[in-house]
Amino acid sequence: MIGKTNALNCIIHAINGTENHIHLVVSVSPTLAISDFVKNIKGSSSHYLNNLLPPKENKFAWQAGYGVFSLGKTQL
């Protein structure tokens, strides 16, 4: 995720989550729609988990939706 984020000229400030979801604090480039950022992160991480790691019994898949919150510079 960090590599793909860097390639998109965005910055990950924090990553955390549990077994079934993930939280990211990201500065998204103003030239990139948030929906495109999410699509790229979900797509590249799914590809990595399903094609570049040893085979698993079940394929990995993200849920269809996502949530977004915005932070101001002070909050970040």
C-alpha positions as CSV (number, residue, x, y, z in Angstrom):
1,M,0.0,0.0,0.0
2,I,2.8,2.4,0.8
3,G,4.5,1.8,-2.6
4,K,1.3,2.3,-4.5
5,T,0.5,5.4,-2.5
6,N,3.9,6.8,-3.2
7,A,3.4,6.1,-7.0
8,L,0.2,8.1,-6.8
9,N,2.1,11.1,-5.3
10,C,0.1,10.7,-2.0
11,I,1.4,10.3,1.6
12,I,0.4,7.7,4.1
13,H,0.7,9.1,7.6
14,A,-0.7,6.1,9.5
15,I,-2.0,2.5,8.8
16,N,-3.9,0.4,11.3
17,G,-6.9,-2.0,11.3
18,T,-8.2,-5.4,12.4
19,E,-8.8,-8.7,10.8
20,N,-11.7,-7.4,8.7
21,H,-10.9,-3.7,7.9
22,I,-8.2,-1.2,7.7
23,H,-7.8,2.5,8.5
24,L,-5.5,4.8,6.6
25,V,-4.6,8.4,7.3
26,V,-3.5,9.7,3.8
27,S,-2.8,13.1,2.2
28,V,-4.3,12.5,-1.3
29,S,-2.8,14.6,-4.1
30,P,-5.2,17.4,-5.2
31,T,-4.9,16.1,-8.8
32,L,-6.4,12.7,-7.8
33,A,-10.0,12.0,-7.0
34,I,-10.4,10.1,-3.7
35,S,-12.5,7.5,-5.4
36,D,-9.5,6.9,-7.8
37,F,-7.1,6.6,-4.9
38,V,-9.3,4.0,-3.2
39,K,-9.8,2.1,-6.4
40,N,-6.0,2.0,-7.0
41,I,-5.2,1.0,-3.4
42,K,-7.9,-1.7,-3.2
43,G,-6.9,-3.1,-6.7
44,S,-3.2,-3.2,-6.1
45,S,-3.4,-4.7,-2.6
46,S,-5.9,-7.4,-3.9
47,H,-3.6,-8.2,-6.7
48,Y,-0.7,-8.6,-4.4
49,L,-2.5,-10.8,-1.9
50,N,-4.1,-13.0,-4.6
51,N,-1.3,-13.3,-7.1
52,L,2.1,-12.5,-5.5
53,L,1.8,-14.3,-2.2
54,P,1.6,-18.1,-1.8
55,P,-1.9,-19.4,-2.8
56,K,-4.6,-19.4,-0.1
57,E,-7.7,-21.4,0.1
58,N,-10.0,-18.4,-0.6
59,K,-9.3,-15.4,-2.7
60,F,-9.0,-12.0,-0.9
61,A,-11.6,-9.4,-1.8
62,W,-12.4,-6.0,-0.4
63,Q,-16.0,-4.9,0.4
64,A,-17.7,-2.9,-2.2
65,G,-17.8,0.4,-0.3
66,Y,-15.5,2.6,1.8
67,G,-15.8,5.6,4.2
68,V,-13.9,8.8,4.1
69,F,-13.3,11.5,6.7
70,S,-11.4,14.7,6.0
71,L,-8.9,16.2,8.4
72,G,-7.6,19.8,8.6
73,K,-3.9,20.5,8.9
74,T,-4.1,20.9,12.7
75,Q,-5.9,17.6,13.1
76,L,-3.4,15.8,11.0
